[in-house]
Amino acid sequence: MIKIDEGKLKEGVLGLVMAVVEIIRDALQNQATRRMDSGRLAAEEIERLGQALADLDLAIEDIKREQGLEKAVQSVRDGLDDLVNDVVEQVLEPGKWLQEQADTEAREPVGANP
């Protein structure tokens, strides 16, 4: 029988959800910055956009604090950052990545399971 700690499961799932929300927020902020830099937004639109993003930041931080999710979200974000960094490195420097893979395989004992 598998024992599942419901508290940790809930924290993990909520941490993942909040991390995804933060990633979406970051994408929205990047898009807003591009729109503002384009010069096509009126001052009033820029003000509304800035206020909406500030409100979103506040809501996200409030939820994380109220639910005690700061560490869980940071853990998920750190893992995702590491994953993204690895992918970017593979794209930008495939030769280096392939050499690291070959070195790792050479150090593994014969017959070892991945």
VEXFILUM-566904 format. One record per residue (C-alpha): residue number from 1; residue in three letters; x, y, z. Coordinates in pm, whole numbers, plus 50000, padded with zeros to 5 digits. Example, Ala and Ser with C-alpha at 12.3 -4.5 7.8 and 13.67 -1.06 7.14 Angstrom:
// residues 2
pos:code:xx:yy:zz
1:ALA:51230:49550:50780 $
2:SER:51367:49894:50714 $
// end
This chain:
// residues 114
pos:code:xx:yy:zz
1:MET:50000:50000:50000 $
2:ILE:50128:50344:49907 $
3:LYS:50098:50611:50174 $
4:ILE:50038:50961:50047 $
5:ASP:50080:51262:50268 $
6:GLU:49779:51467:50160 $
7:GLY:49926:51787:50301 $
8:LYS:50243:51755:50098 $
9:LEU:50047:51652:49789 $
10:LYS:49822:51957:49819 $
11:GLU:50121:52185:49876 $
12:GLY:50301:52036:49577 $
13:VAL:50004:52071:49344 $
14:LEU:49927:52424:49460 $
15:GLY:50295:52513:49430 $
16:LEU:50297:52387:49072 $
17:VAL:49978:52577:48987 $
18:MET:50114:52900:49136 $
19:ALA:50443:52852:48951 $
20:VAL:50251:52821:48624 $
21:VAL:50053:53134:48715 $
22:GLU:50383:53316:48778 $
23:ILE:50520:53201:48443 $
24:ILE:50208:53331:48269 $
25:ARG:50241:53658:48461 $
26:ASP:50604:53687:48348 $
27:ALA:50496:53632:47987 $
28:LEU:50225:53897:48024 $
29:GLN:50479:54140:48167 $
30:ASN:50717:54076:47878 $
31:GLN:50439:54129:47626 $
32:ALA:50328:54448:47804 $
33:THR:50684:54580:47797 $
34:ARG:50709:54513:47423 $
35:ARG:50378:54691:47365 $
36:MET:50487:54990:47573 $
37:ASP:50824:55005:47398 $
38:SER:50654:54996:47059 $
39:GLY:50510:55342:47119 $
40:ARG:50164:55237:47004 $
41:LEU:49999:55267:47346 $
42:ALA:49853:55587:47483 $
43:ALA:49966:55707:47825 $
44:GLU:49626:55606:47966 $
45:GLU:49666:55250:47831 $
46:ILE:50015:55224:47974 $
47:GLU:49887:55337:48314 $
48:ARG:49603:55081:48310 $
49:LEU:49835:54804:48197 $
50:GLY:50088:54887:48468 $
51:GLN:49819:54896:48735 $
52:ALA:49672:54563:48621 $
53:LEU:50014:54396:48635 $
54:ALA:50085:54544:48978 $
55:ASP:49747:54416:49103 $
56:LEU:49825:54072:48960 $
57:ASP:50165:54068:49134 $
58:LEU:50002:54160:49464 $
59:ALA:49733:53892:49427 $
60:ILE:49989:53623:49348 $
61:GLU:50208:53716:49643 $
62:ASP:49904:53729:49876 $
63:ILE:49791:53381:49770 $
64:LYS:50139:53236:49815 $
65:ARG:50175:53392:50160 $
66:GLU:49823:53297:50276 $
67:GLN:49868:52936:50164 $
68:GLY:50228:52907:50282 $
69:LEU:50348:52825:49930 $
70:GLU:50652:53047:49896 $
71:LYS:50904:52761:49927 $
72:ALA:50699:52518:49716 $
73:VAL:50663:52770:49433 $
74:GLN:51031:52864:49449 $
75:SER:51127:52496:49435 $
76:VAL:50916:52443:49123 $
77:ARG:51050:52761:48962 $
78:ASP:51410:52659:49038 $
79:GLY:51351:52319:48879 $
80:LEU:51192:52478:48573 $
81:ASP:51473:52733:48547 $
82:ASP:51729:52451:48552 $
83:LEU:51534:52266:48283 $
84:VAL:51505:52576:48064 $
85:ASN:51874:52654:48108 $
86:ASP:51963:52299:48000 $
87:VAL:51744:52323:47691 $
88:VAL:51884:52664:47596 $
89:GLU:52237:52532:47640 $
90:GLN:52157:52233:47418 $
91:VAL:52028:52465:47145 $
92:LEU:52307:52721:47169 $
93:GLU:52596:52480:47228 $
94:PRO:52498:52133:47103 $
95:GLY:52859:52016:47079 $
96:LYS:52927:52096:47445 $
97:TRP:52606:51923:47553 $
98:LEU:52682:51612:47344 $
99:GLN:53033:51595:47494 $
100:GLU:52892:51620:47848 $
101:GLN:52646:51339:47768 $
102:ALA:52928:51122:47632 $
103:ASP:53140:51193:47941 $
104:THR:52850:51100:48170 $
105:GLU:52786:50775:47983 $
106:ALA:53156:50690:47997 $
107:ARG:53155:50725:48379 $
108:GLU:52845:50504:48428 $
109:PRO:52914:50139:48509 $
110:VAL:52838:49892:48233 $
111:GLY:52482:49762:48258 $
112:ALA:52366:50050:48479 $
113:ASN:52005:50149:48440 $
114:PRO:51935:50511:48346 $
// end
